[in-house]
Amino acid sequence: MPIRDEPIRIGQFLKLANLAEDGGHARELLESGQVTVNGEPEYRRGAQLRRGDVVAVDGRSVRPV
């Protein structure tokens, strides 16, 4: 998933990558532990992503480039 500005917050990235419908949905996914970054659970909506990180939700993996 191409991003313009680095780093990007995970909540924003989930919306841009169509892994979340909106900010509320992104928050729900994160709070329920359904999101991993580089194989580790991520719960913070403001966590910063950089190029090369692997974000996974429900078996779908996306990488910011």
Distance bins in CASP14 RR format, pairs under 12 A and 6 or more apart:
PFRMAT RR
TARGET T0000
AUTHOR 0000-0000-0000
RMODE 2
METHOD distances of the structure
MODEL  1
1 8 0 0 0 0 1 0 0 0 0 0 0
1 12 0 0 0 0 0 1 0 0 0 0 0
1 13 1 0 0 1 0 0 0 0 0 0 0
1 14 0 0 0 0 0 1 0 0 0 0 0
1 15 0 0 0 0 0 1 0 0 0 0 0
1 16 1 0 0 1 0 0 0 0 0 0 0
1 17 1 0 1 0 0 0 0 0 0 0 0
1 18 0 0 0 0 1 0 0 0 0 0 0
1 19 0 0 0 0 1 0 0 0 0 0 0
1 49 0 0 0 0 1 0 0 0 0 0 0
1 51 0 0 0 0 0 1 0 0 0 0 0
1 52 0 0 0 0 0 1 0 0 0 0 0
1 53 0 0 0 0 0 1 0 0 0 0 0
1 54 0 0 0 0 0 1 0 0 0 0 0
1 55 0 0 0 0 1 0 0 0 0 0 0
1 60 0 0 0 0 0 1 0 0 0 0 0
1 61 0 0 0 0 0 1 0 0 0 0 0
1 62 1 0 1 0 0 0 0 0 0 0 0
1 63 1 0 0 1 0 0 0 0 0 0 0
1 64 1 0 1 0 0 0 0 0 0 0 0
1 65 1 0 0 1 0 0 0 0 0 0 0
2 8 0 0 0 0 0 1 0 0 0 0 0
2 13 0 0 0 0 0 1 0 0 0 0 0
2 16 0 0 0 0 1 0 0 0 0 0 0
2 17 0 0 0 0 0 1 0 0 0 0 0
2 51 0 0 0 0 1 0 0 0 0 0 0
2 62 0 0 0 0 0 1 0 0 0 0 0
2 63 0 0 0 0 0 1 0 0 0 0 0
2 64 1 0 0 1 0 0 0 0 0 0 0
2 65 1 0 1 0 0 0 0 0 0 0 0
3 9 0 0 0 0 0 1 0 0 0 0 0
3 10 0 0 0 0 0 1 0 0 0 0 0
3 12 0 0 0 0 1 0 0 0 0 0 0
3 13 1 0 0 1 0 0 0 0 0 0 0
3 15 0 0 0 0 0 1 0 0 0 0 0
3 16 1 0 0 1 0 0 0 0 0 0 0
3 17 0 0 0 0 1 0 0 0 0 0 0
3 48 0 0 0 0 0 1 0 0 0 0 0
3 49 0 0 0 0 1 0 0 0 0 0 0
3 50 0 0 0 0 1 0 0 0 0 0 0
3 51 1 0 0 1 0 0 0 0 0 0 0
3 52 0 0 0 0 0 1 0 0 0 0 0
3 53 0 0 0 0 0 1 0 0 0 0 0
3 55 0 0 0 0 0 1 0 0 0 0 0
3 62 0 0 0 0 0 1 0 0 0 0 0
3 63 0 0 0 0 0 1 0 0 0 0 0
3 64 1 0 1 0 0 0 0 0 0 0 0
3 65 1 0 0 1 0 0 0 0 0 0 0
4 12 0 0 0 0 0 1 0 0 0 0 0
4 13 0 0 0 0 0 1 0 0 0 0 0
4 16 0 0 0 0 1 0 0 0 0 0 0
4 51 0 0 0 0 0 1 0 0 0 0 0
4 64 0 0 0 0 0 1 0 0 0 0 0
4 65 0 0 0 0 0 1 0 0 0 0 0
5 12 0 0 0 0 1 0 0 0 0 0 0
5 13 0 0 0 0 0 1 0 0 0 0 0
5 16 0 0 0 0 0 1 0 0 0 0 0
5 48 0 0 0 0 0 1 0 0 0 0 0
5 49 0 0 0 0 0 1 0 0 0 0 0
5 50 0 0 0 0 0 1 0 0 0 0 0
5 51 0 0 0 0 0 1 0 0 0 0 0
5 64 0 0 0 0 0 1 0 0 0 0 0
6 12 0 0 0 0 0 1 0 0 0 0 0
6 13 0 0 0 0 0 1 0 0 0 0 0
6 48 0 0 0 0 1 0 0 0 0 0 0
6 49 0 0 0 0 1 0 0 0 0 0 0
6 50 1 0 1 0 0 0 0 0 0 0 0
6 51 1 0 0 1 0 0 0 0 0 0 0
6 52 0 0 0 0 0 1 0 0 0 0 0
6 53 0 0 0 0 0 1 0 0 0 0 0
6 64 1 0 0 1 0 0 0 0 0 0 0
6 65 0 0 0 0 1 0 0 0 0 0 0
7 13 0 0 0 0 1 0 0 0 0 0 0
7 37 0 0 0 0 0 1 0 0 0 0 0
7 46 0 0 0 0 1 0 0 0 0 0 0
7 47 0 0 0 0 1 0 0 0 0 0 0
7 48 1 1 0 0 0 0 0 0 0 0 0
7 49 1 0 1 0 0 0 0 0 0 0 0
7 50 1 0 1 0 0 0 0 0 0 0 0
7 51 0 0 0 0 1 0 0 0 0 0 0
7 52 0 0 0 0 0 1 0 0 0 0 0
7 53 0 0 0 0 1 0 0 0 0 0 0
7 64 0 0 0 0 1 0 0 0 0 0 0
8 14 0 0 0 0 0 1 0 0 0 0 0
8 15 0 0 0 0 0 1 0 0 0 0 0
8 16 1 0 0 1 0 0 0 0 0 0 0
8 17 0 0 0 0 0 1 0 0 0 0 0
8 37 0 0 0 0 0 1 0 0 0 0 0
8 46 0 0 0 0 1 0 0 0 0 0 0
8 47 0 0 0 0 1 0 0 0 0 0 0
8 48 1 0 0 1 0 0 0 0 0 0 0
8 49 1 0 1 0 0 0 0 0 0 0 0
8 50 0 0 0 0 1 0 0 0 0 0 0
8 51 0 0 0 0 1 0 0 0 0 0 0
8 52 0 0 0 0 0 1 0 0 0 0 0
8 53 0 0 0 0 1 0 0 0 0 0 0
8 55 0 0 0 0 0 1 0 0 0 0 0
8 62 0 0 0 0 0 1 0 0 0 0 0
8 63 0 0 0 0 0 1 0 0 0 0 0
8 64 1 0 0 1 0 0 0 0 0 0 0
8 65 0 0 0 0 0 1 0 0 0 0 0
9 15 0 0 0 0 1 0 0 0 0 0 0
9 16 0 0 0 0 0 1 0 0 0 0 0
9 23 0 0 0 0 0 1 0 0 0 0 0
9 26 0 0 0 0 1 0 0 0 0 0 0
9 27 0 0 0 0 0 1 0 0 0 0 0
9 30 0 0 0 0 0 1 0 0 0 0 0
9 37 0 0 0 0 0 1 0 0 0 0 0
9 42 0 0 0 0 0 1 0 0 0 0 0
9 44 0 0 0 0 1 0 0 0 0 0 0
9 45 1 0 0 1 0 0 0 0 0 0 0
9 46 1 0 1 0 0 0 0 0 0 0 0
9 47 1 0 0 1 0 0 0 0 0 0 0
9 48 1 0 0 1 0 0 0 0 0 0 0
9 49 1 0 0 1 0 0 0 0 0 0 0
9 50 0 0 0 0 0 1 0 0 0 0 0
9 55 0 0 0 0 0 1 0 0 0 0 0
9 64 0 0 0 0 0 1 0 0 0 0 0
10 16 0 0 0 0 0 1 0 0 0 0 0
10 17 0 0 0 0 0 1 0 0 0 0 0
10 19 0 0 0 0 1 0 0 0 0 0 0
10 20 0 0 0 0 1 0 0 0 0 0 0
10 23 0 0 0 0 0 1 0 0 0 0 0
10 26 1 0 0 1 0 0 0 0 0 0 0
10 27 0 0 0 0 0 1 0 0 0 0 0
10 29 0 0 0 0 1 0 0 0 0 0 0
10 30 1 0 0 1 0 0 0 0 0 0 0
10 35 1 0 0 1 0 0 0 0 0 0 0
10 36 0 0 0 0 0 1 0 0 0 0 0
10 37 1 0 0 1 0 0 0 0 0 0 0
10 38 0 0 0 0 0 1 0 0 0 0 0
10 41 0 0 0 0 0 1 0 0 0 0 0
10 42 1 0 0 1 0 0 0 0 0 0 0
10 43 0 0 0 0 1 0 0 0 0 0 0
10 44 1 0 0 1 0 0 0 0 0 0 0
10 45 1 0 0 1 0 0 0 0 0 0 0
10 46 1 0 0 1 0 0 0 0 0 0 0
10 47 1 0 1 0 0 0 0 0 0 0 0
10 48 1 0 0 1 0 0 0 0 0 0 0
10 49 1 0 1 0 0 0 0 0 0 0 0
10 50 0 0 0 0 0 1 0 0 0 0 0
10 53 0 0 0 0 1 0 0 0 0 0 0
10 55 1 0 0 1 0 0 0 0 0 0 0
10 56 0 0 0 0 0 1 0 0 0 0 0
10 57 0 0 0 0 0 1 0 0 0 0 0
10 62 0 0 0 0 0 1 0 0 0 0 0
10 64 0 0 0 0 1 0 0 0 0 0 0
11 17 0 0 0 0 1 0 0 0 0 0 0
11 19 0 0 0 0 1 0 0 0 0 0 0
11 20 1 0 0 1 0 0 0 0 0 0 0
11 21 0 0 0 0 0 1 0 0 0 0 0
11 22 0 0 0 0 0 1 0 0 0 0 0
11 23 1 0 0 1 0 0 0 0 0 0 0
11 24 0 0 0 0 1 0 0 0 0 0 0
11 25 0 0 0 0 1 0 0 0 0 0 0
11 26 1 0 1 0 0 0 0 0 0 0 0
11 27 1 0 0 1 0 0 0 0 0 0 0
11 28 0 0 0 0 0 1 0 0 0 0 0
11 29 0 0 0 0 1 0 0 0 0 0 0
11 30 1 0 0 1 0 0 0 0 0 0 0
11 31 0 0 0 0 0 1 0 0 0 0 0
11 35 0 0 0 0 1 0 0 0 0 0 0
11 37 0 0 0 0 0 1 0 0 0 0 0
11 42 0 0 0 0 1 0 0 0 0 0 0
11 43 0 0 0 0 0 1 0 0 0 0 0
11 44 0 0 0 0 1 0 0 0 0 0 0
11 45 1 0 1 0 0 0 0 0 0 0 0
11 46 1 0 0 1 0 0 0 0 0 0 0
11 47 0 0 0 0 1 0 0 0 0 0 0
11 48 0 0 0 0 0 1 0 0 0 0 0
11 49 0 0 0 0 1 0 0 0 0 0 0
11 55 0 0 0 0 1 0 0 0 0 0 0
11 57 0 0 0 0 0 1 0 0 0 0 0
11 64 0 0 0 0 0 1 0 0 0 0 0
12 19 0 0 0 0 0 1 0 0 0 0 0
12 20 0 0 0 0 1 0 0 0 0 0 0
12 22 0 0 0 0 0 1 0 0 0 0 0
12 23 0 0 0 0 1 0 0 0 0 0 0
12 26 0 0 0 0 1 0 0 0 0 0 0
12 27 0 0 0 0 0 1 0 0 0 0 0
12 45 0 0 0 0 1 0 0 0 0 0 0
12 46 0 0 0 0 1 0 0 0 0 0 0
12 47 0 0 0 0 0 1 0 0 0 0 0
12 48 0 0 0 0 0 1 0 0 0 0 0
12 49 0 0 0 0 1 0 0 0 0 0 0
12 55 0 0 0 0 0 1 0 0 0 0 0
12 64 0 0 0 0 0 1 0 0 0 0 0
13 19 1 0 0 1 0 0 0 0 0 0 0
13 20 0 0 0 0 1 0 0 0 0 0 0
13 23 0 0 0 0 0 1 0 0 0 0 0
13 26 0 0 0 0 1 0 0 0 0 0 0
13 29 0 0 0 0 0 1 0 0 0 0 0
13 30 0 0 0 0 0 1 0 0 0 0 0
13 35 0 0 0 0 1 0 0 0 0 0 0
13 37 0 0 0 0 1 0 0 0 0 0 0
13 42 0 0 0 0 0 1 0 0 0 0 0
13 45 0 0 0 0 0 1 0 0 0 0 0
13 46 0 0 0 0 0 1 0 0 0 0 0
13 47 0 0 0 0 1 0 0 0 0 0 0
13 48 0 0 0 0 1 0 0 0 0 0 0
13 49 1 0 1 0 0 0 0 0 0 0 0
13 50 0 0 0 0 0 1 0 0 0 0 0
13 51 0 0 0 0 0 1 0 0 0 0 0
13 52 0 0 0 0 0 1 0 0 0 0 0
13 53 0 0 0 0 1 0 0 0 0 0 0
13 54 0 0 0 0 0 1 0 0 0 0 0
13 55 1 0 0 1 0 0 0 0 0 0 0
13 57 0 0 0 0 0 1 0 0 0 0 0
13 62 1 0 0 1 0 0 0 0 0 0 0
13 63 0 0 0 0 0 1 0 0 0 0 0
13 64 1 0 0 1 0 0 0 0 0 0 0
13 65 0 0 0 0 0 1 0 0 0 0 0
14 20 1 1 0 0 0 0 0 0 0 0 0
14 21 0 0 0 0 1 0 0 0 0 0 0
14 22 0 0 0 0 1 0 0 0 0 0 0
14 23 1 0 0 1 0 0 0 0 0 0 0
14 24 0 0 0 0 1 0 0 0 0 0 0
14 25 1 0 0 1 0 0 0 0 0 0 0
14 26 1 0 1 0 0 0 0 0 0 0 0
14 27 0 0 0 0 1 0 0 0 0 0 0
14 28 0 0 0 0 0 1 0 0 0 0 0
14 29 1 0 0 1 0 0 0 0 0 0 0
14 30 1 0 0 1 0 0 0 0 0 0 0
14 34 0 0 0 0 0 1 0 0 0 0 0
14 35 1 0 0 1 0 0 0 0 0 0 0
14 36 0 0 0 0 0 1 0 0 0 0 0
14 37 0 0 0 0 0 1 0 0 0 0 0
14 42 0 0 0 0 0 1 0 0 0 0 0
14 45 0 0 0 0 1 0 0 0 0 0 0
14 46 0 0 0 0 0 1 0 0 0 0 0
14 47 0 0 0 0 0 1 0 0 0 0 0
14 49 0 0 0 0 1 0 0 0 0 0 0
14 55 1 0 0 1 0 0 0 0 0 0 0
14 56 0 0 0 0 0 1 0 0 0 0 0
14 57 1 0 0 1 0 0 0 0 0 0 0
14 58 0 0 0 0 0 1 0 0 0 0 0
14 60 0 0 0 0 0 1 0 0 0 0 0
14 62 0 0 0 0 1 0 0 0 0 0 0
14 64 0 0 0 0 0 1 0 0 0 0 0
15 21 1 0 0 1 0 0 0 0 0 0 0
15 22 1 0 0 1 0 0 0 0 0 0 0
15 23 1 0 0 1 0 0 0 0 0 0 0
15 24 0 0 0 0 1 0 0 0 0 0 0
15 25 0 0 0 0 1 0 0 0 0 0 0
15 26 1 0 0 1 0 0 0 0 0 0 0
15 27 0 0 0 0 0 1 0 0 0 0 0
15 29 0 0 0 0 0 1 0 0 0 0 0
15 30 0 0 0 0 0 1 0 0 0 0 0
15 45 0 0 0 0 0 1 0 0 0 0 0
15 55 0 0 0 0 0 1 0 0 0 0 0
15 57 0 0 0 0 0 1 0 0 0 0 0
15 62 0 0 0 0 0 1 0 0 0 0 0
16 22 0 0 0 0 0 1 0 0 0 0 0
16 23 0 0 0 0 0 1 0 0 0 0 0
16 26 0 0 0 0 0 1 0 0 0 0 0
16 49 0 0 0 0 0 1 0 0 0 0 0
16 55 0 0 0 0 0 1 0 0 0 0 0
16 62 0 0 0 0 1 0 0 0 0 0 0
16 64 0 0 0 0 1 0 0 0 0 0 0
17 26 0 0 0 0 0 1 0 0 0 0 0
17 29 0 0 0 0 0 1 0 0 0 0 0
17 35 0 0 0 0 0 1 0 0 0 0 0
17 49 0 0 0 0 0 1 0 0 0 0 0
17 53 0 0 0 0 0 1 0 0 0 0 0
17 54 0 0 0 0 0 1 0 0 0 0 0
17 55 1 0 0 1 0 0 0 0 0 0 0
17 56 0 0 0 0 0 1 0 0 0 0 0
17 57 0 0 0 0 1 0 0 0 0 0 0
17 60 0 0 0 0 1 0 0 0 0 0 0
17 61 0 0 0 0 0 1 0 0 0 0 0
17 62 1 0 1 0 0 0 0 0 0 0 0
17 63 0 0 0 0 1 0 0 0 0 0 0
17 64 0 0 0 0 1 0 0 0 0 0 0
17 65 0 0 0 0 0 1 0 0 0 0 0
18 25 0 0 0 0 0 1 0 0 0 0 0
18 26 0 0 0 0 0 1 0 0 0 0 0
18 55 0 0 0 0 0 1 0 0 0 0 0
18 57 0 0 0 0 0 1 0 0 0 0 0
18 60 0 0 0 0 1 0 0 0 0 0 0
18 62 0 0 0 0 1 0 0 0 0 0 0
19 25 0 0 0 0 1 0 0 0 0 0 0
19 26 1 0 0 1 0 0 0 0 0 0 0
19 28 0 0 0 0 0 1 0 0 0 0 0
19 29 1 0 0 1 0 0 0 0 0 0 0
19 30 0 0 0 0 0 1 0 0 0 0 0
19 34 0 0 0 0 1 0 0 0 0 0 0
19 35 0 0 0 0 1 0 0 0 0 0 0
19 36 0 0 0 0 0 1 0 0 0 0 0
19 55 1 0 0 1 0 0 0 0 0 0 0
19 56 0 0 0 0 1 0 0 0 0 0 0
19 57 1 0 1 0 0 0 0 0 0 0 0
19 58 0 0 0 0 1 0 0 0 0 0 0
19 59 0 0 0 0 0 1 0 0 0 0 0
19 60 1 0 0 1 0 0 0 0 0 0 0
19 61 0 0 0 0 1 0 0 0 0 0 0
19 62 1 0 0 1 0 0 0 0 0 0 0
19 64 0 0 0 0 0 1 0 0 0 0 0
20 26 1 1 0 0 0 0 0 0 0 0 0
20 27 0 0 0 0 1 0 0 0 0 0 0
20 28 0 0 0 0 1 0 0 0 0 0 0
20 29 1 0 1 0 0 0 0 0 0 0 0
20 30 0 0 0 0 1 0 0 0 0 0 0
20 31 0 0 0 0 0 1 0 0 0 0 0
20 32 0 0 0 0 0 1 0 0 0 0 0
20 34 0 0 0 0 1 0 0 0 0 0 0
20 35 0 0 0 0 1 0 0 0 0 0 0
20 45 0 0 0 0 0 1 0 0 0 0 0
20 55 0 0 0 0 0 1 0 0 0 0 0
20 57 1 0 0 1 0 0 0 0 0 0 0
20 58 0 0 0 0 0 1 0 0 0 0 0
20 60 0 0 0 0 0 1 0 0 0 0 0
20 62 0 0 0 0 0 1 0 0 0 0 0
21 27 0 0 0 0 0 1 0 0 0 0 0
21 28 0 0 0 0 1 0 0 0 0 0 0
21 29 0 0 0 0 1 0 0 0 0 0 0
21 57 0 0 0 0 0 1 0 0 0 0 0
22 28 0 0 0 0 1 0 0 0 0 0 0
22 29 0 0 0 0 0 1 0 0 0 0 0
23 29 0 0 0 0 1 0 0 0 0 0 0
23 30 0 0 0 0 1 0 0 0 0 0 0
23 31 0 0 0 0 0 1 0 0 0 0 0
23 45 0 0 0 0 1 0 0 0 0 0 0
23 46 0 0 0 0 0 1 0 0 0 0 0
24 30 0 0 0 0 1 0 0 0 0 0 0
24 31 0 0 0 0 1 0 0 0 0 0 0
24 32 0 0 0 0 0 1 0 0 0 0 0
24 45 0 0 0 0 1 0 0 0 0 0 0
25 31 0 0 0 0 0 1 0 0 0 0 0
25 32 0 0 0 0 0 1 0 0 0 0 0
25 34 0 0 0 0 0 1 0 0 0 0 0
25 35 0 0 0 0 0 1 0 0 0 0 0
25 45 0 0 0 0 0 1 0 0 0 0 0
25 57 0 0 0 0 0 1 0 0 0 0 0
26 32 0 0 0 0 0 1 0 0 0 0 0
26 33 0 0 0 0 0 1 0 0 0 0 0
26 34 0 0 0 0 0 1 0 0 0 0 0
26 35 0 0 0 0 1 0 0 0 0 0 0
26 42 0 0 0 0 0 1 0 0 0 0 0
26 43 0 0 0 0 0 1 0 0 0 0 0
26 44 0 0 0 0 0 1 0 0 0 0 0
26 45 1 0 0 1 0 0 0 0 0 0 0
26 46 0 0 0 0 1 0 0 0 0 0 0
26 47 0 0 0 0 0 1 0 0 0 0 0
26 55 0 0 0 0 0 1 0 0 0 0 0
26 57 0 0 0 0 1 0 0 0 0 0 0
27 33 0 0 0 0 0 1 0 0 0 0 0
27 34 0 0 0 0 0 1 0 0 0 0 0
27 35 0 0 0 0 0 1 0 0 0 0 0
27 43 0 0 0 0 1 0 0 0 0 0 0
27 44 0 0 0 0 0 1 0 0 0 0 0
27 45 1 0 1 0 0 0 0 0 0 0 0
27 46 0 0 0 0 0 1 0 0 0 0 0
28 34 0 0 0 0 1 0 0 0 0 0 0
28 35 0 0 0 0 0 1 0 0 0 0 0
28 43 0 0 0 0 0 1 0 0 0 0 0
28 45 0 0 0 0 0 1 0 0 0 0 0
28 57 0 0 0 0 0 1 0 0 0 0 0
29 35 1 0 1 0 0 0 0 0 0 0 0
29 36 0 0 0 0 0 1 0 0 0 0 0
29 41 0 0 0 0 0 1 0 0 0 0 0
29 42 0 0 0 0 1 0 0 0 0 0 0
29 43 0 0 0 0 1 0 0 0 0 0 0
29 45 0 0 0 0 1 0 0 0 0 0 0
29 55 0 0 0 0 0 1 0 0 0 0 0
29 56 0 0 0 0 0 1 0 0 0 0 0
29 57 1 0 1 0 0 0 0 0 0 0 0
29 58 0 0 0 0 1 0 0 0 0 0 0
29 60 0 0 0 0 0 1 0 0 0 0 0
30 36 0 0 0 0 0 1 0 0 0 0 0
30 37 0 0 0 0 0 1 0 0 0 0 0
30 41 0 0 0 0 1 0 0 0 0 0 0
30 42 1 0 0 1 0 0 0 0 0 0 0
30 43 1 0 1 0 0 0 0 0 0 0 0
30 44 1 0 0 1 0 0 0 0 0 0 0
30 45 1 0 1 0 0 0 0 0 0 0 0
30 46 0 0 0 0 1 0 0 0 0 0 0
30 47 0 0 0 0 1 0 0 0 0 0 0
30 55 0 0 0 0 0 1 0 0 0 0 0
30 57 0 0 0 0 1 0 0 0 0 0 0
31 41 0 0 0 0 0 1 0 0 0 0 0
31 42 0 0 0 0 0 1 0 0 0 0 0
31 43 1 0 0 1 0 0 0 0 0 0 0
31 44 0 0 0 0 1 0 0 0 0 0 0
31 45 0 0 0 0 1 0 0 0 0 0 0
32 41 0 0 0 0 0 1 0 0 0 0 0
32 42 0 0 0 0 0 1 0 0 0 0 0
32 43 0 0 0 0 1 0 0 0 0 0 0
32 57 0 0 0 0 0 1 0 0 0 0 0
32 58 0 0 0 0 0 1 0 0 0 0 0
33 39 0 0 0 0 0 1 0 0 0 0 0
33 40 0 0 0 0 0 1 0 0 0 0 0
33 41 1 0 1 0 0 0 0 0 0 0 0
33 42 1 0 0 1 0 0 0 0 0 0 0
33 43 1 0 0 1 0 0 0 0 0 0 0
33 44 0 0 0 0 0 1 0 0 0 0 0
33 45 0 0 0 0 0 1 0 0 0 0 0
33 56 0 0 0 0 0 1 0 0 0 0 0
33 57 0 0 0 0 1 0 0 0 0 0 0
33 58 0 0 0 0 0 1 0 0 0 0 0
34 41 0 0 0 0 1 0 0 0 0 0 0
34 42 0 0 0 0 1 0 0 0 0 0 0
34 43 0 0 0 0 0 1 0 0 0 0 0
34 55 0 0 0 0 0 1 0 0 0 0 0
34 56 0 0 0 0 1 0 0 0 0 0 0
34 57 1 0 1 0 0 0 0 0 0 0 0
34 58 1 0 0 1 0 0 0 0 0 0 0
34 59 0 0 0 0 1 0 0 0 0 0 0
34 60 0 0 0 0 0 1 0 0 0 0 0
35 41 1 0 0 1 0 0 0 0 0 0 0
35 42 1 0 1 0 0 0 0 0 0 0 0
35 43 1 0 0 1 0 0 0 0 0 0 0
35 44 0 0 0 0 1 0 0 0 0 0 0
35 45 0 0 0 0 1 0 0 0 0 0 0
35 46 0 0 0 0 0 1 0 0 0 0 0
35 47 0 0 0 0 1 0 0 0 0 0 0
35 49 0 0 0 0 0 1 0 0 0 0 0
35 53 0 0 0 0 0 1 0 0 0 0 0
35 54 0 0 0 0 0 1 0 0 0 0 0
35 55 1 0 0 1 0 0 0 0 0 0 0
35 56 1 0 0 1 0 0 0 0 0 0 0
35 57 1 0 1 0 0 0 0 0 0 0 0
35 58 0 0 0 0 1 0 0 0 0 0 0
35 59 0 0 0 0 0 1 0 0 0 0 0
35 60 0 0 0 0 0 1 0 0 0 0 0
35 61 0 0 0 0 0 1 0 0 0 0 0
35 62 0 0 0 0 0 1 0 0 0 0 0
36 42 1 0 0 1 0 0 0 0 0 0 0
36 43 0 0 0 0 0 1 0 0 0 0 0
36 47 0 0 0 0 0 1 0 0 0 0 0
36 53 0 0 0 0 0 1 0 0 0 0 0
36 54 0 0 0 0 1 0 0 0 0 0 0
36 55 1 0 0 1 0 0 0 0 0 0 0
36 56 1 0 1 0 0 0 0 0 0 0 0
36 57 1 0 0 1 0 0 0 0 0 0 0
36 58 0 0 0 0 0 1 0 0 0 0 0
36 59 0 0 0 0 1 0 0 0 0 0 0
36 60 0 0 0 0 0 1 0 0 0 0 0
36 61 0 0 0 0 1 0 0 0 0 0 0
36 62 0 0 0 0 0 1 0 0 0 0 0
37 43 0 0 0 0 0 1 0 0 0 0 0
37 44 0 0 0 0 1 0 0 0 0 0 0
37 46 0 0 0 0 0 1 0 0 0 0 0
37 47 1 0 0 1 0 0 0 0 0 0 0
37 48 0 0 0 0 1 0 0 0 0 0 0
37 49 1 0 0 1 0 0 0 0 0 0 0
37 50 0 0 0 0 0 1 0 0 0 0 0
37 52 0 0 0 0 0 1 0 0 0 0 0
37 53 1 0 1 0 0 0 0 0 0 0 0
37 54 1 0 0 1 0 0 0 0 0 0 0
37 55 1 0 1 0 0 0 0 0 0 0 0
37 56 0 0 0 0 1 0 0 0 0 0 0
37 57 0 0 0 0 0 1 0 0 0 0 0
37 61 0 0 0 0 0 1 0 0 0 0 0
37 62 0 0 0 0 0 1 0 0 0 0 0
37 63 0 0 0 0 0 1 0 0 0 0 0
37 64 0 0 0 0 0 1 0 0 0 0 0
38 47 0 0 0 0 0 1 0 0 0 0 0
38 49 0 0 0 0 1 0 0 0 0 0 0
38 50 0 0 0 0 0 1 0 0 0 0 0
38 52 0 0 0 0 1 0 0 0 0 0 0
38 53 1 0 1 0 0 0 0 0 0 0 0
38 54 1 0 1 0 0 0 0 0 0 0 0
38 55 0 0 0 0 1 0 0 0 0 0 0
38 56 0 0 0 0 1 0 0 0 0 0 0
38 61 0 0 0 0 0 1 0 0 0 0 0
38 63 0 0 0 0 1 0 0 0 0 0 0
38 64 0 0 0 0 0 1 0 0 0 0 0
39 53 0 0 0 0 1 0 0 0 0 0 0
39 54 1 0 0 1 0 0 0 0 0 0 0
39 55 0 0 0 0 1 0 0 0 0 0 0
39 56 1 0 0 1 0 0 0 0 0 0 0
39 57 0 0 0 0 0 1 0 0 0 0 0
39 59 0 0 0 0 0 1 0 0 0 0 0
39 61 0 0 0 0 1 0 0 0 0 0 0
40 47 0 0 0 0 0 1 0 0 0 0 0
40 53 0 0 0 0 0 1 0 0 0 0 0
40 54 0 0 0 0 0 1 0 0 0 0 0
40 55 0 0 0 0 0 1 0 0 0 0 0
40 56 0 0 0 0 0 1 0 0 0 0 0
41 47 0 0 0 0 0 1 0 0 0 0 0
41 55 0 0 0 0 0 1 0 0 0 0 0
41 56 0 0 0 0 0 1 0 0 0 0 0
41 57 0 0 0 0 0 1 0 0 0 0 0
42 48 0 0 0 0 0 1 0 0 0 0 0
42 49 0 0 0 0 1 0 0 0 0 0 0
42 53 0 0 0 0 1 0 0 0 0 0 0
42 54 0 0 0 0 0 1 0 0 0 0 0
42 55 0 0 0 0 1 0 0 0 0 0 0
42 56 0 0 0 0 1 0 0 0 0 0 0
42 57 0 0 0 0 0 1 0 0 0 0 0
47 53 0 0 0 0 1 0 0 0 0 0 0
47 55 0 0 0 0 1 0 0 0 0 0 0
48 55 0 0 0 0 0 1 0 0 0 0 0
48 64 0 0 0 0 0 1 0 0 0 0 0
49 55 1 0 0 1 0 0 0 0 0 0 0
49 62 0 0 0 0 1 0 0 0 0 0 0
49 63 0 0 0 0 1 0 0 0 0 0 0
49 64 1 0 1 0 0 0 0 0 0 0 0
49 65 0 0 0 0 0 1 0 0 0 0 0
50 63 0 0 0 0 0 1 0 0 0 0 0
50 64 1 0 0 1 0 0 0 0 0 0 0
50 65 0 0 0 0 0 1 0 0 0 0 0
51 63 1 0 0 1 0 0 0 0 0 0 0
51 64 1 0 1 0 0 0 0 0 0 0 0
51 65 1 0 1 0 0 0 0 0 0 0 0
52 61 0 0 0 0 0 1 0 0 0 0 0
52 62 0 0 0 0 0 1 0 0 0 0 0
52 63 1 0 1 0 0 0 0 0 0 0 0
52 64 1 0 0 1 0 0 0 0 0 0 0
52 65 1 0 0 1 0 0 0 0 0 0 0
53 61 0 0 0 0 0 1 0 0 0 0 0
53 62 0 0 0 0 1 0 0 0 0 0 0
53 63 1 0 0 1 0 0 0 0 0 0 0
53 64 1 0 0 1 0 0 0 0 0 0 0
53 65 0 0 0 0 0 1 0 0 0 0 0
54 60 0 0 0 0 0 1 0 0 0 0 0
54 61 1 0 1 0 0 0 0 0 0 0 0
54 62 1 0 0 1 0 0 0 0 0 0 0
54 63 1 0 1 0 0 0 0 0 0 0 0
54 64 0 0 0 0 1 0 0 0 0 0 0
54 65 0 0 0 0 0 1 0 0 0 0 0
55 61 1 0 0 1 0 0 0 0 0 0 0
55 62 1 0 1 0 0 0 0 0 0 0 0
55 63 1 0 0 1 0 0 0 0 0 0 0
55 64 1 0 0 1 0 0 0 0 0 0 0
55 65 0 0 0 0 0 1 0 0 0 0 0
56 62 1 0 0 1 0 0 0 0 0 0 0
56 63 0 0 0 0 1 0 0 0 0 0 0
END
